[in-house]
Amino acid sequence: MTKQMKIEFDVQGMTCDSCAQHVEHALKSLSGVGEAHVPSWDSGKATATVGEGVETEDLVAAVRAAGYQATPKSRQTIGENGESPDRAQPNGGGGGAFDLMVIGGGSAGFAAAIKGSELGYRVALVESGTIGGTCVNVGCVPSKTLIRSVELHHLAGQARFRGVNTQPGQLDWAEVVAHKDELVAEMRQTKYADVLAAYPNITLLSGRARLTGGSGVEVDGRAYAPGKIVLATGAHPWAPPIPGLEETGYLTSTTAMELQQLPRSLIVLGANAVGLELAQIFARAGVKVTLLELLPRIAPFEDEAISEALEGYLKEEGLQIVTGFSAQAVKREGEDYMLEGLVNGQPASFAAERLLVATGRRPNTAGLGLEEADVALGTRGEVLVDDTLRTENPSVYAVGDVTGKDMFVYTAAYGGGLAAENALLQAGRVYSADYIARITFTDPQIASAGLTEAQAREQGYDVKVSELPMHYVPRALAARDTRGLIKLVADASTDKLLGAHILAPEAGEIIQVAALALKLGLTVQTLTETIFPYLTNMEGIKLAALAFEKDVALLSCCAG
């Protein structure tokens, strides 16, 4: 019997019963389509039963030609009785044959594997090290729990509210680190290892994978021929080639969070997100911190107003901050590291007990056999992909940090699901993350989405800007903490929001409103006409929108 497939689609653009009929007719018009059905126009769904040789992209194209947008959502093999046979055996039955092999067991890899499983395919998930990837093991989770730990320590003894007295206590750093490690182990188990049990058609393979050409893969020498491959191998901390650095040794973001004893002093080289977060952690733990940055300002890729304000707050906490520093050499002098270089062209040197290098990350692509598999790499070792996350090898997709862009766990997860759909269903979904929020968990936090003022002007927009200090936000006043600002960037000709940039104690909890506005193409006027709850930090978005046209100091509470 000829194998048949039942493919389900999400369909956009249907507005009446005739639309549903048009979509059904478009699907049935293709040779090899046995049945096509749209339950109703408002269901937004369609299914087609097709024989071998019918390509998913041809079905999508037929619907598109009829004036609608179809996105494949699932595909099942059906038997003689019209039911879907059992396509997968627990723990990877079926002779080791896999429809999809995902290389890398972090957020992107798990998202890809789960999506493949949900679509009914047999999936192999290959991991050569510790399951869970960067975020849960050495990135987001450990750093954010340390940030909150030292924040409580830092706040003890501060008198923001009259009549409330607290006393600073002794910080037991080894216990703080142990508590952090417990959380990491718990989340790695519950959010990664235990999750696999819910997906019996995902097989975890422990070993090092290497592509062998076409769709071939070897895992510790054993050969596999999966239908498609998704690379999700992540990235690692990178250090610039400074003379003496490798010989003297240095801390990375990973090893810094493993220290059992606090140093008396620390140099942090690099003042982007990772460097900023770690510098403040150690400074609040009582370490004398010097923060050095090559570019003219800290947080160099954020809006300039955000960088300038944050630098002031960090200096108030005792951090020494030097920008325009170009490192020339590293050496040891007694128990200290000596970092020599130029500050705006002038010789300078800095000494500390420990040196932390936080100058970025590079994709993990070495030893994967990518050249033999015709997978092209960029100048920093990143896997080059098109807007559907496909590499130059049509059998291989790549997602997450290994692509060198949008190095956030949430974009990695988004991309993982998208890559699996595109690889298995040829869905043609386009990766789009222009609107996503970017958060740096300093205190106050940086949260941004969209274009900075400078970027908007460079792109030729007729720019208008609103900048609202947090002391105009009632929630900040009630909390006795008015640090920070909210800056909105908009197109003066269309009133559309182009970017939002926030510096505030909980900026990460505010920014998604702006990110959603950017995704939906909302205008400043829409924001001003939207009701926001009073005494929330989120209300600051509306106040900043009102500030384009009004003096918010002259508004009463809740008045727009």
ROFIBA-470608 format. One record per residue (C-alpha): residue in one letter; y negated, z, x negated. Coordinates in steps of 0.02 Angstrom, whole numbers, plus 50000, padded with zeros to 5 digits. Example, Ala and Ser with C-alpha at 12.3 -4.5 7.8 and 13.67 -1.06 7.14 Angstrom:
<rs>
a502255039049385/s500535035749316/
</rs>
This chain:
<rs>
m500005000050000/t498274995849939/k497305011549895/q495845015150009/m494335026249984/k493245035250111/i491455036450048/e490125047250129/f488275043550111/d486645052450146/v485505039650229/q483615040850237/g482465030650347/m483425030450512/t482315034550662/c483285028250814/d484985022650881/s484615004750827/c484375010850648/a486115018450651/q486835002050712/h485914992550575/v486655003850441/e488415001950512/h488214983050518/a487564982550340/l489094991950276/k490334981750378/s489564965550316/l490354967850145/s492074960750113/g493344974650088/v492524987150205/g493774992050338/e492745004250440/a490955010450441/h490255024250548/v488575032850575/p488785048350687/s486985047150747/w485335041750674/d484725059850658/s486295065250564/g485685055950411/k487495052150369/a488625036950356/t490425034250303/a491345018750247/t493195015850219/v493435002950082/g494834994549987/e495034992449801/g493714981849717/v492274987349830/e490934995049719/t489865009449779/e488285001149714/d488644986049825/l488704997349978/v487075005649926/a486264988549899/a486824982450071/v486024997450155/r484464995350051/a484344977050105/a484374983050285/g482854993850249/y483645010950220/q484055022250072/a485885027250048/t486465040249922/p488335042549893/k488835060749918/s490745060949910/r492275049849890/q494065053249941/t495675043649923/i496525042050093/g498365039350130/e499295029650263/n498925042850395/g497075042450356/e497095059650273/s496575063450098/p498065066949984/d498055081349861/r497185073349712/a497205088249596/q498465101349542/p497935118749485/n497555120049299/g497455101249278/g499065094249343/g499405075749349/g499965073349169/g498285077649093/a497425062749172/f495605066749213/d494325056949308/l492915065949218/m492815075149054/v491315086549028/i491005091648848/g490065108148840/g490305123948944/g488515129148977/s487405127149129/a487355108149123/g489215106649091/f489685118549231/a488545109649354/a489325092949309/a491095099549320/i490805108249487/k489995092849562/g491475082149505/s492675094649582/e491705095149746/l491815076249754/g493705077249743/y493975072149562/r495035079749424/v493895086949291/a494155093149114/l492855105149046/v492905106248856/e492125120748761/s492315124048575/g491475141048572/t490945154548694/i490855149048874/g489165150048961/g488045140548841/t486345145548774/c485535153548926/v486745167448967/n487325170848789/v485845169148672/g484355163048774/c483645167148945/v484695182148994/p484635192548834/s482805188748799/k482195192648975/t483115209248985/l482385214248816/i480655208948878/r480795220249031/s481505234548927/v480055235148805/e478805232148946/l479295248949021/h479155257048851/h477445249048824/l476765254848993/a477245273048967/g475685283048930/q474485270149001/a473325276849135/r472985262549255/f472945274149405/r471985290449409/g473085305349444/v474655296849378/n475195302749205/t476665296249104/q477165300048925/p477875287748798/g479615292148737/q480705287648590/l481425269948590/d483285269248548/w483365251048494/a485245250848462/e485535256948640/v484315244048709/v485295230348620/a486965237348680/h486325237548859/k485765219448839/d487475214548772/e488335222648922/l487285212149041/v487655196248943/a489525199648949/e489475203749135/m488515187949181/r489565176949069/q491115183349159/t490465183049338/k489395167149332/y490505156549218/a492285162349182/d492635168949357/v491825153949440/l493175142249375/a494485150849482/a493635143649637/y493905125749575/p495765122749540/n495465104549495/i494375109549346/t495385112349188/l494595121949045/l495075114948875/s494665125648724/g494345115048571/r493175103248482/a492935086248564/r492615069948476/l492295053148558/t493425039048495/g492635023948579/g492555017248755/s493055031948863/g494225039548736/v494095057748681/e495075068548561/v495095087448585/d495755095948429/g496725079948391/r497485077348563/a496985060848643/y496295059148819/a495665044248917/p494575051049058/g493725039149177/k491985045349130/i491225057349005/v489725069049020/l489005076148859/a488235093248884/t488355100848711/g486645109248710/a485545112848560/h485335125148417/p483855133648330/w483035122448202/a482055127148047/p480875115747950/p481305111147769/i480205124347686/p480605126747500/g481555143047474/l481935145947659/e483805142647653/e484005152647493/t483105168047557/g483845167547732/y482945170647896/l483155176348075/t483355164148219/s483065167748402/t484925171648413/t485085183548266/a483425192248301/m484085198548467/e485655205148380/l484715216748260/q485345234548274/q483855241848182/l482025237348200/p481135231248044/r479485239447999/s478635222247996/l479045204548052/i478335187148026/v478635175348171/l478425157148123/g478085146848279/a477035151648430/n477785141548570/a478805149748709/v480225157348606/g479105163348464/l477855170948584/e479165180348685/l480045187448533/a478425191848445/q477865202348592/i479585210448612/f479565216848434/a477725221548436/r477985232148592/a479495240148509/g478355246248370/v478555232648239/k477025226048147/v477055207548195/t476175192748116/l476265176948222/l475975160448131/e475745143448212/l475535126348133/l474485119148274/p472695124548313/r473185136748452/i474645146948516/a475605140248665/p475015123348601/f475735112948743/e474935123148881/d473195121048952/e471905126548824/a471175139848940/i472885148048954/s473165148148765/e471455155648730/a471645169648858/l473415174248805/e472915175348622/g471595188148668/y472845199048763/l474125198348622/k472825203248493/e472345218048601/e474155223848583/g474015223148394/l474815206548349/q474055197348203/i473895179048253/v473535164848132/t473445146648188/g473285131048083/f474575137947961/s475625125847860/a477085134247769/q477345128847589/a478625140847517/v479665156447552/k480215169347423/r480765187447412/e479675200647331/g480605217047327/e481145221247503/d479935209047584/y479855190747625/m478325181847558/l477815166347657/e476545155647568/g475545141247639/l473875134547694/v472765140547836/n471635126347887/g471815119547711/q471515136047620/p472895145347523/a473605160447614/s475145171547602/f475975183847720/a477255197347685/a478475206447800/e480185214747796/r480955201147904/l480575182847940/l480955174948109/v480885155948120/a480545149948298/t480035131848268/g481075123348401/r482825117548438/r483845102048397/p485255094148498/n487075097748453/t487695080148415/a488495081648243/g490355078348234/l490495071348410/g490925053648356/l489435046548447/e489165032048329/e490965026148351/a490725027448539/d489125017048536/v488065031648597/a486315029748524/l485305044248454/g483445047048437/t482475052748285/r482855071148315/g484695068548348/e484505068148536/v485645057448644/l484635043148718/v484885040648905/d484125030149042/d483375037349200/t485115039649276/l485655049449120/r486825035649061/t486955032048876/e487155014748799/n489015017148824/p489255014549013/s490695027149015/v489635041048939/y488235051149018/a487235065248939/v486265079649012/g485315095348964/d484675100548793/v485735087348704/t484525074248773/g483055083248692/k481985084148848/d481605097248982/m482535110848887/f482675122849034/v484265129749110/y483755124549285/t483415106449237/a485065106349143/a485975111849301/y485035099049406/g485435085349283/g487255090449270/g487585087449453/l486595071349451/a487525064749298/a489205068349377/e488735059249537/n488075044449441/a489585043749326/l490895045449463/l490055036849610/q488845025149525/a487575033149640/g486095027249538/r485135043449567/v483605044449456/y483245060149355/s481525066249406/a480785082549345/d478925078849328/y478485092749449/i479565106649377/a478835123549331/r478825129249149/i478785147949118/t478505158148960/f478955176348990/t477595184548890/d476575198148974/p475555191249056/q476715176649091/i476285158249073/a476825147249218/s476355128949227/a476795113349325/g476105095749314/l474705089549204/t473495099749101/e471655095449114/a471725086048949/q473275076148999/a472495071349166/r470925064849080/e471965055448951/q472895046849093/g471255040949168/y471135052049321/d469465056649397/v469765075049362/k469105090249452/v469555107849398/s469575125149475/e469775140549365/l469985157349450/p470065173749352/m471405185449420/h470105198749458/y469695188549615/v471495190549677/p471635206249787/r473425209449733/a472885210549551/l471515222749598/a472735233749695/a473935233649548/r472505238449429/d472995223749319/t471805209049325/r472345200249166/g472455181449175/l471855166549273/i472405152349387/k471845134749345/l472105119849459/v471875101749408/a471615088549543/d471155070249565/a469375070049632/s469605052849711/t471165057249814/d471085076349816/k472915076849762/l473465091349653/l473915085649477/g474315101949390/a474335120849404/h474225133049260/i474385151849282/l474235166549165/a474665182549258/p475885197149249/e477075188649372/a476525170549354/g478325164549365/e478415171149544/i476855161349594/i477055144149517/q478405136849631/v477135134949772/a476135123349659/a477715114449598/l478205110749777/a476445104449813/l476585092749665/k478285086249719/l477655082749895/g476005075249838/l474955088149931/t473065088649923/v471925103049882/q471345102650063/t473135105450123/l473255120750013/t471615127750078/e472185124950258/t473855133650230/i474025151950278/f474555162750130/p475095181050149/y473785193650099/l473995205249951/t475195193849861/n474915185749693/m475385169349777/e473755170549875/g472905166449712/i473445148349732/k472455146849893/l470965155949819/a470975144149669/a471055129349789/l469585136349888/a468625138549725/f468475119649708/e467145120349844/k466715138649874/d466185154249782/v467685165349821/a466675180749775/l465735178049938/l467315177950045/s467985193050137/c469815197950128/c470965184250198/a469455173250241/g469635154950198/
</rs>
